[in-house]
Each structure stands twice: as C-alpha cells, then as structure tokens.
Amino acid sequence: MLPFHNAVASDFELVNACIIRQLYSEVGLVENIGHYLIEAGGKRLRPLLVLLIAKTLGYEGSRHIDLAAIIEFIHTATLLHDDVVDVSSLRRGRLTANAQWGNAPAVLVGDFLYSRAFQMLVELGSMEIMAILSNTTNIISEGEVQQLVNAKNPDVTEENYQRVIHKKTAALFEAACEAAAVLAGADATRRKAAFLFGQHLGMAFQLVDDALDYSGDAEALGKNLGDDLAEGKPTLPLIHAMRTGTEAERRLIRSAIEAGSGEQLQEILAIIQRTGALTYTQERAQHHATTAQQYLDQLPSNPYAQALADLSRFSVTRAY
C-alpha cells in the first residue's frame, strides 16, 4: 500500500471486501478469473480517487465503498479486453487472463465485470452517477477503437494521441472524481473542480506510463519494455522522436511502427534519448499534474486533499 492510501486505509479494506463479495458467481471460471485479477494487486488509483474525493468533500456515508468497487470493476473489465486486443501476455508481472485461460473466457469475464458494475450502480440509486459512468464506459470504448485504428500508423499526430489517452485513461479518472463529488453532494463549482482534477491527473498518469515503456525497469513495471512499439502504438515518445529526429531516424521509427516490431528497440531507444522525447513527454505530464493541483486547490483543505496532492506528485515521479 502506497503512503497516500493511509488516509483511507480502513475504507480501502472495505472496498477490497466488497470486491470479493461482488465477484460471486455460480460459474466457477468467472470467480477464478475474477479473483486472479483482483489478487494481482496494482495501485488501485481509481477506487482510491473515489474514497479521497468523497472524504475531501465531507462525505460521511458508506456508499462511496460501493462506488469505489464499481469503478474498479469497470477498470478491470477494460484491462481484460485490452489484453485480448493487444495480445498481451504479461501484466503486473503475471500472465494475463487471456494468456492463462484464453481469449474467449477473458472477454466474457470482462463482460461479467461490466454488467456486475451496472447492477451495483442500480443498487446505488443515483441517476446522476449512472449517467456519468454509462457515458464514461462509452467514451472508453471509443478510445479503444481509436487506438486500434491508430495502431501501425506512424502519421498519428500529437493531438490525435492526446484524444485517445483522454478517452482510454483520463475519462475513468475524471468519472471517479466527479461521481464521488456527486455522492458527496458537492455544488457545481466543486463538482467541476473534482472532474478536472481527475482529468488532468489521468492525462499525467498515462503520459508517464508511455514514457516508462521506453525507460522503465521491466521487472518493476511488470511488463516487457518496448511493448508499445511491438504493438505498433504511436505514443508520444515516438511521435516526438519522429518530429525532431533526422530523416533516417524518422524512417527507422516509421518502419518499426508499421511492422509492429520491437526488433530494433535498442536503436529506437537511442533515438528517443537523443531527441529528448522522454523529457518532452515528462514535461507534458508535469504540466497536467500542475494543472490538476490547481483544481485540487479549489476543494477543501484537509488530510484527504493532502493525500490527493501526494498522489498527483507520485503520478509524475513514479518508476512503475
């Protein structure tokens, strides 16, 4: 557990218990895969955002526990589907569900988690929160399709890339924060601030993720270095390297993206370093983290808000 979890440690335990309880199914394979995914751990930042935003805004009920579990189920469902689409075999240092059980069970259990999340939303009884999360799951799906369209296309622009990471990643961060603000009965100004805090935090988080794919430690990351290149994903480090590199360097990166090949990873890593692509990506992440803090400053100042500030700093300084 990371330090910023400490402010809501007891609530976090209740979320974990809720997740285990809600994974119940009469079909053993559903429970097996569900437990395998949950036990893999991860930072659980999205449910953490629900807990911290709700507490920052003075919420004193218990429904934030269910909302946090709902957010985690939606996120886990997207990971299951992502790994099938990307043909990924490793996540968080373990075999992916599709590598362990096959594509069909992974997709279907992802569907189960989505539907269980919406069953829980109905029980939560807030049409406002239902609207936020139904719209968000639609946006995430659009982002996944757009990323698929962009795969092996070296002509993807930075603007197009930013739209994709907003839909794929930031959308669920902002939804977690806005839904928690609604649950806490926040006014329109604070609800908007929570939403924008989540949006910019999510953008920062994904930008750092994309930088770490070319600079991180494979063991710490729990996945193979250069996976994005092997999947033909034109992320910001590659986009910037092509924009600022020599003609020969551009041709090499274009060829690797089009082929979806990591065979020339070492040469491309050298180009990324020489062109300052990682520094540029980190600077864009820092810009979003700084903007997130500005919106956080519009919320009440208390230990929960301090934990959110710590989380914002972690999003750009982390090595995994």
N, C-alpha and C positions, 0 to 999 in steps of 0.2 A: 504493500500500500504506500502510495506517494504522500509526502507531507501535507499537501493540500486536501487530501482525503480526511485528515484528522478532525477537521471542523464538523464533519457529519459522519463520523465513523460508525456510530450506533445506527443511524438511519441506513447507512450503506449495508450493514449486516442484514437489516430488514429487507432491503431490496434484493440481496442475494437469496434470502429465504423465499421471497415472493417469486423470484425467477424459477427456483427449483420447484415450488408448488405449482406454478402455472405451466410447467413443462409436462405435466401429467398427460398421458395418452394411453389408450387401450392397445395401441400398436407399439410393441417393444422397440422397433427400429427408430421410431420418432424420438422416444425418450433417450435411447442410446446416443444418437447423433446430437440431440439437444444438450445432453449432459457433457458430451465430449467437447462441444464448442464452448459451453459456459466454463467448464473446468480449465480450458486453455488460458483463462485469465484475460490479459490485456489491461489497458489503462482505464477502461470503463469511463471515459471522459464525458460521454453524452448523458448517461444517467446521473453522473456527478453534477453536471451543469443544472439539471432539474432540481436536485437537492439544494445546491448552493444558491441558485437564483430564488427559489421559493423561500428559503430561510433569510436571505438578504432582504427580501421584501416583507418579512414579518409573518410568513405563513405558519400557523400553529396546528393545522390539522394533520391527517395521516395519508391523504390521498396522493401526496407527492411521491410516496413509496411506489404505489401502483403506476403512476405516470413515469417514473424513472425506469421501472421494469418494462413498460410498453416501449419506451424509446430504445432500450437495449435490445428488445426482440426485433424491432424494425431494423436496427443497425446490423444485428447478427444475420437476419434474413438477407440483407443486401450483400454481406460478406460471402454467404453461401453461394448466391447467384453469381457474384463477381468471380469467385474462384473457378466456377464452371466455365464461364465465358472466357476467362484469361488462361484456362488450362493450367492453373497454378497447382503446385504440389506441396508447397510449404507455406505455413502461416504461423507466426508466433513460435517458431522453432519446432513445430509439429506438422505431421502430414495434414493436409486439408481434408475436409469431409469427402470431397469428390475423389481424392486420391485413396482414401481409406475404404469408402463404400461404393464409389461410382457416381457418375453424373446424375442419373435419374433419382436416386434417394436424396442426394444433396439438394437438387432443385425442389423436390416435393416437400422436404422438411423445411426449406426456406419458405415455401408457400404456407406450411402449417404455422410457422412463427409469425408471418404476416397476419394470417387470419386470427391467431390467438391474440395478437396485439389489438386487433379491432374488436374482438369480443370483450377484451378488458376495457377498451375505450367506451364501449356501450355501457358497461357497468359503472364507469367513471361518471357518466351522465352529463357531460358538458358538450353541447353542440359546438361551442366556440373552439374547444380543444380538438374535437373531432374534425372540424373544418381545417384547422391548421395542419393536422397530421395527415389527413387524406390528401390535401393539396401537396404536402411535402413528399409523400411517397410517390405521387405522380411526377413531381419535379425530379426526384432522384432517378426514376425510371427513364425520363427523358435524357438526363445526364449520362446514364449508362449507354443508351442507344447512340448518343452523340459521340461518346468516347469510342464506341465500336466503329462508327463511321470514320472517325479521325485516325484510327489505327492504320499504320503503314503509310500515312500521308505526311510527307515532310514539309508540306506547304501550309500546315496549320499555323495560324497567327497567334501571337500572344493574347490578343483579345478573345479569340475563339477558345483558347486553352483556359483562360480565366472563367469564361462562361461555363465550361464543363466542370471545373473544380468547384465552382459555386454550387452547381446543381448536384454533383456527386457527393460532395463532402459538407460544404458550408451550410447547405439547406437544412440538414438534420441538426446541426449545432444551433442555428437560429431558431428552429422549431422547438427544440428542447427548452431554450431560454424563454421564448415567447409563451409557450404553453404553461411553463411554470409561473410566469408573471400573471397570466390569466387566472390560474388556480389560486394565486395569492391575492387576487382582487386588485391588482395594480391599476392605476389610472393610465390613460392613453399615452402620456409622456413617458412614464417609466416602462410601460409595455414596449414602446418603440425602442427605448434605450436598451432594454434587455435583448430584443430581437437583433439590433445592430451590433451589440457586443458579441452575440453568438455568431453572427455572420462573419465579422472580421477575425474572430478567434479561429473559426473554421477555415477561413482562407489561409491564415498564417500557418495553421497546423498542416494543411495539405501541401503548401509550398515547401515547408521543411521536410515533409515526407518525400517529396520529389527530389529534393537536394540530397537527402540521405541515401537515396537509391544509387547515387554516384559517389558517395563519400563516407558512408557509414560502415559499421562493422557488421558483417553478415550474421555472426552469432548473436550479437546484441539486438539486431533488427528482427531476427527470427525468420529471415527470408534471404534469398540469394541476391547478392549485389548485381546490379545491372538488369534486374528482371524487367523493368520498364522498356529497356532497349530491346531485349529479347522478344518482347510482345509488340514491338513496333509502336510504342506510345511516344508521341512527340511532346514531352513535358518541357517545362520552362528552361532547365539547364541545356537541353538540346536546341531549343528554339533560339536562345541567346547565343549559343556557340555558333550556330549556323549564320546568325545575323552578323556576328562580329569577326568570324574566322576568315581564313583565306579561302580562295576558290577551291583548292584541293581539299581543305578541311571540310568545306560545305559538301563537296561531292561524297566524301567518305561517310559523313553522318547521314546524308540523304539515302545513300545506298544501304546503310545498316537499318534505317527506319523502314525503308521499302521492303527489305528482305525479312524484317522482324528477326534480326540475328544479333547475337551478342559475341560473335566470333572475334570482332575487332574492338572489344571492350577496352582493352588497355590503351590502344591508340586514341580512342574517343575520350577516355578519362583524361589523357594528357591534353587533348584539345580543350576540354571543359575547364581544366585548370588554367591553361594558358590564356584563354579568353575571359577569365573571371566570371564564368557562368554561374558558379556556385555562390560567389559573393553577391552577384546580382540577384539571384533567387533568394538568398538570405535577406538582402536589403528589402525586397518586396514583402517578405514575410514579416520583417520588423516593422515596416510601415503599417501593415494590417494589425499587428499586435499593439502598436502605439495607438492606433485609431480605436481599437477595442477598449483600451484603458480609458480613453476619453469618454466613451459611452458608459463605462462602468462608473466613472466619477459622477454620473447623473443619478446613480442609485444610492440608497442609504449607506453610510459608512459604518461597518461593523465587522466582526471577525470573519463572517461568511464572505463579505465583499473582499476582505483581505486575502482569503483563500482563492477567490476568483482572480485577483491580481497576481498571485503567485502562479496560478495555472496559466495565465496569459504569458508570464515571463518564461515558464517552462516550455511553452509551445514553440518558442524560437531558440531556446538554449539546449534542448534535449539532444541526445545522441542516439535515440532509439524511438 
